[in-house]
Amino acid sequence: MRYYPIILIIVLLCSLSCVESSRKVSQEAPKDLPYREMREGDLVFRCGNGMMSQAVTLAEKNRRYSHVALLFKDGDVWTVVHAVPREPDFKGDFSRVKREPLEKFLLPDMAIRAGLVHTGLTDSLKIAEMKAQAFQAVRDSIRFDDNYDLSDSTEMYCTEFVWRLYRRAGIDLAEGRSKFMRTVVINGDCLFPEHVYDYSSNTLYYSF
């Protein structure tokens, strides 16, 4: 069996698992977030300040982002829902789908670059259903998929989670894009953040 070089394996796994540096830079979120332009169901992309995140963007043709989440309102608070590994909220916590305030998601120690994207979805019923499914995934503590297996929806990685919820709404954000991987861990098609970022109806309306 043919395997990718070990360095590339590490880089690609870190891309899919969205590992970010824990180095503290600041505790303040961006001050200029465009709250009036935000819509539920928007995509939120980010890239961390860790060496692996930077390696990912270089490996992926200098793409800007290494992680993706969904934007929803929880009461009056804008939150993101995303599948993320190794970001425990308490002792004994495991890698899973979680919900957190947008400002926390965009703290500088987690995001040196970020972008908010409209997908063109405006159907309020589909958005409400997507939100319900996303929040249910949080309540069910859906585990992060360390095997990056698109054929198994019981566990999901970041891009897979976003893609699956949109596909249930009748939209294929990846539009058939994927990357075939054969490594010691992955053997099949994988979705990277770039595959949903390039969706033809996407509009980037905020970035830093």
Secondary structure, DSSP 8 states (H G I E B T S, - for coil): -----HHHHHHHHHHHHT--------S---S---GGG--TT-EEEEE-SSHHHHHHHHHTTT-S-SEEEEEEEETTEEEEEEEESS--SSTT--SEEEEEEHHHHT-TTT-SEEEEEE-S---HHHHHHHHHHHHHHHHTT-BB-TT--TT--SSB-HHHHHHHHHHHTT--TTTT--EEEESSS-EEEE--HHHHHT-TT-EEEEE-
